[in-house]
Amino acid sequence: MSSSVKGITYPSGSNSFNIDILQLFVDEALDVEIALVMLHEMVHATLKVHQGHEGFTSFIDIYKDFTREEYGSELHHGIMAENYIQPIANALAQLIIIESIWKFIP
């Protein structure tokens, strides 16, 4: 992994993937930052499962097929943002709420 890469997703079987997070990052990151990287890597895993089912070999092919399947001819980053930014933000917000509640539990 390069210094800017915090996690990596790789296959571990049919429709199964491992996610590794750089230990140096984990040692220094906030829980919410680790959660963000995990959610990001889960999106990669989702696209890689789609790739396996459709037999595509490049990310461009996966991206085009995924967005074409969902949205017809509209192939742009706005579609990806519409589908992934809000769910990731919601998951992170829930994590922050849960962490704040845990602080008050003895």
N, CA, C and O atoms as a GROMACS GRO file, in nm:
protein
  424
    1MET      N    1   0.084  -0.119   0.000
    1MET     CA    2   0.000   0.000   0.000
    1MET      C    3   0.088   0.125   0.000
    1MET      O    4   0.188   0.131   0.072
    2SER      N    5   0.051   0.222  -0.080
    2SER     CA    6   0.125   0.348  -0.079
    2SER      C    7   0.090   0.427   0.046
    2SER      O    8  -0.004   0.391   0.117
    3SER      N    9   0.165   0.533   0.073
    3SER     CA   10   0.142   0.609   0.197
    3SER      C   11   0.004   0.675   0.201
    3SER      O   12  -0.049   0.700   0.310
    4SER      N   13  -0.056   0.705   0.086
    4SER     CA   14  -0.188   0.766   0.085
    4SER      C   15  -0.299   0.661   0.096
    4SER      O   16  -0.414   0.696   0.126
    5VAL      N   17  -0.267   0.535   0.072
    5VAL     CA   18  -0.366   0.428   0.081
    5VAL      C   19  -0.378   0.384   0.226
    5VAL      O   20  -0.278   0.355   0.293
    6LYS      N   21  -0.501   0.380   0.274
    6LYS     CA   22  -0.524   0.341   0.413
    6LYS      C   23  -0.583   0.201   0.425
    6LYS      O   24  -0.576   0.139   0.530
    7GLY      N   25  -0.641   0.152   0.314
    7GLY     CA   26  -0.700   0.019   0.314
    7GLY      C   27  -0.695  -0.043   0.177
    7GLY      O   28  -0.675   0.026   0.077
    8ILE      N   29  -0.714  -0.174   0.173
    8ILE     CA   30  -0.714  -0.245   0.045
    8ILE      C   31  -0.816  -0.358   0.054
    8ILE      O   32  -0.831  -0.422   0.158
    9THR      N   33  -0.884  -0.383  -0.056
    9THR     CA   34  -0.984  -0.489  -0.065
    9THR      C   35  -0.937  -0.589  -0.168
    9THR      O   36  -0.900  -0.552  -0.279
   10TYR      N   37  -0.938  -0.718  -0.130
   10TYR     CA   38  -0.892  -0.821  -0.223
   10TYR      C   39  -0.976  -0.947  -0.204
   10TYR      O   40  -1.028  -0.973  -0.096
   11PRO      N   41  -0.989  -1.026  -0.312
   11PRO     CA   42  -1.075  -1.144  -0.306
   11PRO      C   43  -1.020  -1.252  -0.213
   11PRO      O   44  -0.900  -1.271  -0.200
   12SER      N   45  -1.114  -1.323  -0.149
   12SER     CA   46  -1.076  -1.436  -0.063
   12SER      C   47  -1.162  -1.557  -0.094
   12SER      O   48  -1.168  -1.651  -0.014
   13GLY      N   49  -1.228  -1.555  -0.207
   13GLY     CA   50  -1.315  -1.664  -0.248
   13GLY      C   51  -1.426  -1.612  -0.337
   13GLY      O   52  -1.426  -1.494  -0.374
   14SER      N   53  -1.518  -1.698  -0.372
   14SER     CA   54  -1.628  -1.658  -0.458
   14SER      C   55  -1.719  -1.559  -0.384
   14SER      O   56  -1.777  -1.593  -0.281
   15ASN      N   57  -1.730  -1.439  -0.436
   15ASN     CA   58  -1.812  -1.332  -0.375
   15ASN      C   59  -1.773  -1.303  -0.231
   15ASN      O   60  -1.857  -1.260  -0.152
   16SER      N   61  -1.649  -1.324  -0.197
   16SER     CA   62  -1.599  -1.298  -0.062
   16SER      C   63  -1.470  -1.217  -0.072
   16SER      O   64  -1.384  -1.246  -0.154
   17PHE      N   65  -1.459  -1.115   0.013
   17PHE     CA   66  -1.344  -1.027   0.006
   17PHE      C   67  -1.288  -0.998   0.144
   17PHE      O   68  -1.362  -0.994   0.243
   18ASN      N   69  -1.159  -0.978   0.151
   18ASN     CA   70  -1.094  -0.932   0.273
   18ASN      C   71  -1.066  -0.784   0.260
   18ASN      O   72  -1.038  -0.734   0.150
   19ILE      N   73  -1.073  -0.714   0.371
   19ILE     CA   74  -1.036  -0.573   0.376
   19ILE      C   75  -0.926  -0.560   0.479
   19ILE      O   76  -0.944  -0.595   0.595
   20ASP      N   77  -0.811  -0.509   0.435
   20ASP     CA   78  -0.700  -0.483   0.526
   20ASP      C   79  -0.685  -0.333   0.543
   20ASP      O   80  -0.689  -0.257   0.446
   21ILE      N   81  -0.667  -0.291   0.667
   21ILE     CA   82  -0.645  -0.150   0.698
   21ILE      C   83  -0.502  -0.136   0.750
   21ILE      O   84  -0.458  -0.215   0.833
   22LEU      N   85  -0.431  -0.037   0.700
   22LEU     CA   86  -0.292  -0.012   0.739
   22LEU      C   87  -0.283   0.011   0.889
   22LEU      O   88  -0.349   0.101   0.942
   23GLN      N   89  -0.202  -0.067   0.959
   23GLN     CA   90  -0.194  -0.061   1.104
   23GLN      C   91  -0.149   0.077   1.153
   23GLN      O   92  -0.199   0.126   1.254
   24LEU      N   93  -0.055   0.140   1.083
   24LEU     CA   94  -0.010   0.274   1.123
   24LEU      C   95  -0.126   0.373   1.122
   24LEU      O   96  -0.137   0.458   1.210
   25PHE      N   97  -0.212   0.361   1.022
   25PHE     CA   98  -0.331   0.446   1.014
   25PHE      C   99  -0.423   0.418   1.133
   25PHE      O  100  -0.470   0.510   1.199
   26VAL      N  101  -0.450   0.289   1.159
   26VAL     CA  102  -0.538   0.250   1.270
   26VAL      C  103  -0.486   0.302   1.402
   26VAL      O  104  -0.563   0.349   1.486
   27ASP      N  105  -0.355   0.295   1.422
   27ASP     CA  106  -0.294   0.340   1.547
   27ASP      C  107  -0.314   0.489   1.572
   27ASP      O  108  -0.319   0.533   1.687
   28GLU      N  109  -0.326   0.568   1.465
   28GLU     CA  110  -0.332   0.713   1.480
   28GLU      C  111  -0.469   0.774   1.447
   28GLU      O  112  -0.492   0.892   1.475
   29ALA      N  113  -0.559   0.696   1.391
   29ALA     CA  114  -0.686   0.750   1.342
   29ALA      C  115  -0.794   0.750   1.449
   29ALA      O  116  -0.789   0.671   1.544
   30LEU      N  117  -0.890   0.838   1.432
   30LEU     CA  118  -1.012   0.836   1.513
   30LEU      C  119  -1.099   0.720   1.466
   30LEU      O  120  -1.086   0.675   1.352
   31ASP      N  121  -1.186   0.671   1.552
   31ASP     CA  122  -1.276   0.561   1.515
   31ASP      C  123  -1.358   0.595   1.391
   31ASP      O  124  -1.378   0.510   1.304
   32VAL      N  125  -1.404   0.718   1.383
   32VAL     CA  126  -1.486   0.759   1.270
   32VAL      C  127  -1.405   0.757   1.140
   32VAL      O  128  -1.460   0.727   1.034
   33GLU      N  129  -1.276   0.788   1.146
   33GLU     CA  130  -1.191   0.782   1.028
   33GLU      C  131  -1.171   0.637   0.982
   33GLU      O  132  -1.171   0.609   0.863
   34ILE      N  133  -1.154   0.546   1.078
   34ILE     CA  134  -1.141   0.404   1.045
   34ILE      C  135  -1.270   0.354   0.982
   34ILE      O  136  -1.268   0.280   0.884
   35ALA      N  137  -1.383   0.395   1.039
   35ALA     CA  138  -1.513   0.356   0.984
   35ALA      C  139  -1.530   0.405   0.841
   35ALA      O  140  -1.582   0.333   0.756
   36LEU      N  141  -1.486   0.527   0.814
   36LEU     CA  142  -1.496   0.582   0.678
   36LEU      C  143  -1.416   0.498   0.580
   36LEU      O  144  -1.463   0.469   0.470
   37VAL      N  145  -1.294   0.460   0.618
   37VAL     CA  146  -1.212   0.377   0.530
   37VAL      C  147  -1.278   0.240   0.509
   37VAL      O  148  -1.278   0.188   0.397
   38MET      N  149  -1.334   0.182   0.614
   38MET     CA  150  -1.403   0.054   0.601
   38MET      C  151  -1.521   0.065   0.504
   38MET      O  152  -1.539  -0.021   0.418
   39LEU      N  153  -1.600   0.169   0.518
   39LEU     CA  154  -1.715   0.187   0.429
   39LEU      C  155  -1.669   0.208   0.285
   39LEU      O  156  -1.731   0.157   0.192
   40HIS      N  157  -1.562   0.283   0.267
   40HIS     CA  158  -1.504   0.305   0.134
   40HIS      C  159  -1.463   0.172   0.072
   40HIS      O  160  -1.492   0.145  -0.044
   41GLU      N  161  -1.394   0.090   0.150
   41GLU     CA  162  -1.349  -0.040   0.100
   41GLU      C  163  -1.467  -0.133   0.073
   41GLU      O  164  -1.460  -0.217  -0.016
   42MET      N  165  -1.575  -0.118   0.148
   42MET     CA  166  -1.695  -0.200   0.123
   42MET      C  167  -1.758  -0.164  -0.012
   42MET      O  168  -1.813  -0.252  -0.079
   43VAL      N  169  -1.750  -0.038  -0.052
   43VAL     CA  170  -1.798   0.000  -0.185
   43VAL      C  171  -1.711  -0.069  -0.290
   43VAL      O  172  -1.764  -0.120  -0.390
   44HIS      N  173  -1.578  -0.071  -0.268
   44HIS     CA  174  -1.491  -0.143  -0.362
   44HIS      C  175  -1.531  -0.290  -0.371
   44HIS      O  176  -1.538  -0.345  -0.481
   45ALA      N  177  -1.559  -0.353  -0.258
   45ALA     CA  178  -1.598  -0.494  -0.258
   45ALA      C  179  -1.728  -0.513  -0.337
   45ALA      O  180  -1.741  -0.609  -0.413
   46THR      N  181  -1.824  -0.423  -0.319
   46THR     CA  182  -1.950  -0.431  -0.392
   46THR      C  183  -1.927  -0.425  -0.542
   46THR      O  184  -1.984  -0.504  -0.618
   47LEU      N  185  -1.842  -0.332  -0.585
   47LEU     CA  186  -1.813  -0.320  -0.728
   47LEU      C  187  -1.738  -0.443  -0.779
   47LEU      O  188  -1.759  -0.486  -0.893
   48LYS      N  189  -1.651  -0.500  -0.696
   48LYS     CA  190  -1.576  -0.618  -0.739
   48LYS      C  191  -1.666  -0.740  -0.751
   48LYS      O  192  -1.644  -0.824  -0.838
   49VAL      N  193  -1.767  -0.753  -0.665
   49VAL     CA  194  -1.864  -0.861  -0.679
   49VAL      C  195  -1.938  -0.844  -0.811
   49VAL      O  196  -1.958  -0.941  -0.885
   50HIS      N  197  -1.980  -0.720  -0.840
   50HIS     CA  198  -2.048  -0.691  -0.965
   50HIS      C  199  -1.958  -0.728  -1.083
   50HIS      O  200  -2.004  -0.785  -1.182
   51GLN      N  201  -1.832  -0.695  -1.072
   51GLN     CA  202  -1.735  -0.726  -1.178
   51GLN      C  203  -1.730  -0.877  -1.201
   51GLN      O  204  -1.731  -0.922  -1.316
   52GLY      N  205  -1.725  -0.953  -1.095
   52GLY     CA  206  -1.718  -1.098  -1.108
   52GLY      C  207  -1.840  -1.158  -1.175
   52GLY      O  208  -1.829  -1.250  -1.256
   53HIS      N  209  -1.958  -1.105  -1.142
   53HIS     CA  210  -2.081  -1.157  -1.202
   53HIS      C  211  -2.092  -1.122  -1.350
   53HIS      O  212  -2.144  -1.200  -1.429
   54GLU      N  213  -2.043  -1.006  -1.385
   54GLU     CA  214  -2.058  -0.959  -1.523
   54GLU      C  215  -1.938  -0.994  -1.611
   54GLU      O  216  -1.946  -0.980  -1.733
   55GLY      N  217  -1.827  -1.037  -1.552
   55GLY     CA  218  -1.710  -1.076  -1.629
   55GLY      C  219  -1.627  -0.961  -1.683
   55GLY      O  220  -1.553  -0.980  -1.779
   56PHE      N  221  -1.638  -0.844  -1.624
   56PHE     CA  222  -1.560  -0.730  -1.669
   56PHE      C  223  -1.420  -0.735  -1.609
   56PHE      O  224  -1.399  -0.793  -1.502
   57THR      N  225  -1.326  -0.674  -1.676
   57THR     CA  226  -1.188  -0.679  -1.628
   57THR      C  227  -1.134  -0.544  -1.584
   57THR      O  228  -1.033  -0.540  -1.514
   58SER      N  229  -1.196  -0.434  -1.621
   58SER     CA  230  -1.144  -0.303  -1.582
   58SER      C  231  -1.246  -0.227  -1.498
   58SER      O  232  -1.366  -0.250  -1.509
   59PHE      N  233  -1.197  -0.137  -1.415
   59PHE     CA  234  -1.286  -0.056  -1.333
   59PHE      C  235  -1.378   0.028  -1.420
   59PHE      O  236  -1.495   0.047  -1.387
   60ILE      N  237  -1.328   0.078  -1.531
   60ILE     CA  238  -1.411   0.159  -1.622
   60ILE      C  239  -1.530   0.076  -1.671
   60ILE      O  240  -1.642   0.126  -1.674
   61ASP      N  241  -1.504  -0.050  -1.710
   61ASP     CA  242  -1.614  -0.136  -1.754
   61ASP      C  243  -1.715  -0.159  -1.641
   61ASP      O  244  -1.836  -0.154  -1.664
   62ILE      N  245  -1.665  -0.183  -1.520
   62ILE     CA  246  -1.753  -0.206  -1.406
   62ILE      C  247  -1.838  -0.081  -1.381
   62ILE      O  248  -1.960  -0.090  -1.366
   63TYR      N  249  -1.771   0.034  -1.377
   63TYR     CA  250  -1.841   0.159  -1.350
   63TYR      C  251  -1.948   0.187  -1.454
   63TYR      O  252  -2.061   0.220  -1.420
   64LYS      N  253  -1.912   0.172  -1.581
   64LYS     CA  254  -2.008   0.198  -1.688
   64LYS      C  255  -2.126   0.102  -1.681
   64LYS      O  256  -2.242   0.144  -1.694
   65ASP      N  257  -2.098  -0.026  -1.659
   65ASP     CA  258  -2.206  -0.123  -1.653
   65ASP      C  259  -2.295  -0.098  -1.531
   65ASP      O  260  -2.418  -0.102  -1.542
   66PHE      N  261  -2.234  -0.073  -1.417
   66PHE     CA  262  -2.310  -0.050  -1.295
   66PHE      C  263  -2.402   0.070  -1.310
   66PHE      O  264  -2.520   0.062  -1.277
   67THR      N  265  -2.350   0.181  -1.359
   67THR     CA  266  -2.432   0.302  -1.372
   67THR      C  267  -2.532   0.287  -1.485
   67THR      O  268  -2.644   0.338  -1.474
   68ARG      N  269  -2.496   0.220  -1.593
   68ARG     CA  270  -2.590   0.198  -1.703
   68ARG      C  271  -2.706   0.112  -1.656
   68ARG      O  272  -2.821   0.138  -1.689
   69GLU      N  273  -2.675   0.009  -1.578
   69GLU     CA  274  -2.779  -0.081  -1.527
   69GLU      C  275  -2.876  -0.005  -1.436
   69GLU      O  276  -2.997  -0.029  -1.440
   70GLU      N  277  -2.823   0.085  -1.356
   70GLU     CA  278  -2.906   0.158  -1.261
   70GLU      C  279  -2.972   0.282  -1.319
   70GLU      O  280  -3.083   0.317  -1.281
   71TYR      N  281  -2.902   0.350  -1.413
   71TYR     CA  282  -2.948   0.484  -1.455
   71TYR      C  283  -2.950   0.506  -1.606
   71TYR      O  284  -2.958   0.621  -1.649
   72GLY      N  285  -2.945   0.403  -1.684
   72GLY     CA  286  -2.946   0.422  -1.829
   72GLY      C  287  -2.818   0.485  -1.878
   72GLY      O  288  -2.709   0.439  -1.845
   73SER      N  289  -2.829   0.589  -1.957
   73SER     CA  290  -2.712   0.649  -2.021
   73SER      C  291  -2.641   0.754  -1.935
   73SER      O  292  -2.538   0.807  -1.978
   74GLU      N  293  -2.692   0.784  -1.817
   74GLU     CA  294  -2.629   0.886  -1.732
   74GLU      C  295  -2.507   0.828  -1.661
   74GLU      O  296  -2.521   0.761  -1.558
   75LEU      N  297  -2.390   0.853  -1.714
   75LEU     CA  298  -2.268   0.799  -1.657
   75LEU      C  299  -2.180   0.913  -1.605
   75LEU      O  300  -2.097   0.965  -1.679
   76HIS      N  301  -2.198   0.952  -1.482
   76HIS     CA  302  -2.113   1.058  -1.427
   76HIS      C  303  -2.101   1.042  -1.276
   76HIS      O  304  -2.176   0.967  -1.214
   77HIS      N  305  -2.008   1.113  -1.219
   77HIS     CA  306  -1.980   1.099  -1.077
   77HIS      C  307  -2.096   1.143  -0.988
   77HIS      O  308  -2.106   1.100  -0.873
   78GLY      N  309  -2.182   1.227  -1.038
   78GLY     CA  310  -2.298   1.268  -0.959
   78GLY      C  311  -2.384   1.149  -0.919
   78GLY      O  312  -2.441   1.147  -0.810
   79ILE      N  313  -2.394   1.052  -1.007
   79ILE     CA  314  -2.472   0.932  -0.977
   79ILE      C  315  -2.407   0.855  -0.862
   79ILE      O  316  -2.476   0.810  -0.771
   80MET      N  317  -2.275   0.841  -0.868
   80MET     CA  318  -2.205   0.770  -0.761
   80MET      C  319  -2.222   0.846  -0.629
   80MET      O  320  -2.247   0.784  -0.525
   81ALA      N  321  -2.210   0.976  -0.634
   81ALA     CA  322  -2.226   1.055  -0.512
   81ALA      C  323  -2.367   1.040  -0.456
   81ALA      O  324  -2.386   1.030  -0.335
   82GLU      N  325  -2.465   1.037  -0.544
   82GLU     CA  326  -2.604   1.022  -0.502
   82GLU      C  327  -2.627   0.889  -0.430
   82GLU      O  328  -2.710   0.882  -0.339
   83ASN      N  329  -2.555   0.787  -0.470
   83ASN     CA  330  -2.579   0.654  -0.416
   83ASN      C  331  -2.489   0.614  -0.300
   83ASN      O  332  -2.526   0.526  -0.222
   84TYR      N  333  -2.374   0.675  -0.287
   84TYR     CA  334  -2.281   0.631  -0.185
   84TYR      C  335  -2.248   0.735  -0.079
   84TYR      O  336  -2.220   0.698   0.036
   85ILE      N  337  -2.248   0.861  -0.112
   85ILE     CA  338  -2.211   0.964  -0.015
   85ILE      C  339  -2.311   0.967   0.102
   85ILE      O  340  -2.269   0.968   0.217
   86GLN      N  341  -2.440   0.970   0.072
   86GLN     CA  342  -2.540   0.978   0.179
   86GLN      C  343  -2.541   0.854   0.269
   86GLN      O  344  -2.544   0.870   0.391
   87PRO      N  345  -2.538   0.732   0.214
   87PRO     CA  346  -2.533   0.615   0.303
   87PRO      C  347  -2.407   0.612   0.391
   87PRO      O  348  -2.413   0.573   0.508
   88ILE      N  349  -2.294   0.653   0.335
   88ILE     CA  350  -2.172   0.656   0.415
   88ILE      C  351  -2.182   0.763   0.523
   88ILE      O  352  -2.144   0.739   0.638
   89ALA      N  353  -2.234   0.880   0.488
   89ALA     CA  354  -2.252   0.987   0.587
   89ALA      C  355  -2.347   0.943   0.697
   89ALA      O  356  -2.323   0.971   0.815
   90ASN      N  357  -2.456   0.875   0.661
   90ASN     CA  358  -2.551   0.826   0.761
   90ASN      C  359  -2.487   0.725   0.854
   90ASN      O  360  -2.507   0.730   0.976
   91ALA      N  361  -2.410   0.634   0.799
   91ALA     CA  362  -2.342   0.533   0.882
   91ALA      C  363  -2.244   0.599   0.978
   91ALA      O  364  -2.235   0.560   1.094
   92LEU      N  365  -2.170   0.697   0.930
   92LEU     CA  366  -2.074   0.766   1.016
   92LEU      C  367  -2.146   0.846   1.125
   92LEU      O  368  -2.101   0.849   1.240
   93ALA      N  369  -2.258   0.909   1.091
   93ALA     CA  370  -2.335   0.983   1.191
   93ALA      C  371  -2.387   0.889   1.298
   93ALA      O  372  -2.384   0.923   1.417
   94GLN      N  373  -2.434   0.771   1.259
   94GLN     CA  374  -2.481   0.673   1.357
   94GLN      C  375  -2.368   0.629   1.448
   94GLN      O  376  -2.388   0.611   1.568
   95LEU      N  377  -2.250   0.610   1.392
   95LEU     CA  378  -2.134   0.572   1.472
   95LEU      C  379  -2.102   0.680   1.576
   95LEU      O  380  -2.075   0.649   1.691
   96ILE      N  381  -2.106   0.805   1.535
   96ILE     CA  382  -2.077   0.915   1.627
   96ILE      C  383  -2.181   0.919   1.739
   96ILE      O  384  -2.146   0.940   1.855
   97ILE      N  385  -2.308   0.898   1.706
   97ILE     CA  386  -2.414   0.897   1.807
   97ILE      C  387  -2.393   0.782   1.905
   97ILE      O  388  -2.402   0.801   2.026
   98ILE      N  389  -2.365   0.664   1.852
   98ILE     CA  390  -2.343   0.547   1.938
   98ILE      C  391  -2.223   0.568   2.029
   98ILE      O  392  -2.229   0.536   2.148
   99GLU      N  393  -2.113   0.622   1.976
   99GLU     CA  394  -1.995   0.649   2.057
   99GLU      C  395  -2.026   0.748   2.168
   99GLU      O  396  -1.978   0.732   2.280
  100SER      N  397  -2.107   0.851   2.139
  100SER     CA  398  -2.140   0.950   2.242
  100SER      C  399  -2.227   0.889   2.351
  100SER      O  400  -2.216   0.927   2.468
  101ILE      N  401  -2.314   0.794   2.314
  101ILE     CA  402  -2.396   0.726   2.415
  101ILE      C  403  -2.308   0.635   2.502
  101ILE      O  404  -2.327   0.630   2.624
  102TRP      N  405  -2.214   0.564   2.443
  102TRP     CA  406  -2.126   0.474   2.516
  102TRP      C  407  -2.047   0.548   2.625
  102TRP      O  408  -2.014   0.490   2.728
  103LYS      N  409  -2.017   0.673   2.601
  103LYS     CA  410  -1.940   0.751   2.698
  103LYS      C  411  -2.013   0.764   2.830
  103LYS      O  412  -1.950   0.781   2.935
  104PHE      N  413  -2.147   0.757   2.827
  104PHE     CA  414  -2.226   0.776   2.947
  104PHE      C  415  -2.264   0.645   3.015
  104PHE      O  416  -2.325   0.645   3.122
  105ILE      N  417  -2.228   0.533   2.954
  105ILE     CA  418  -2.259   0.404   3.013
  105ILE      C  419  -2.139   0.358   3.097
  105ILE      O  420  -2.027   0.348   3.046
  106PRO      N  421  -2.163   0.332   3.225
  106PRO     CA  422  -2.050   0.294   3.313
  106PRO      C  423  -1.993   0.158   3.278
  106PRO      O  424  -1.898   0.112   3.343
   0.00000   0.00000   0.00000
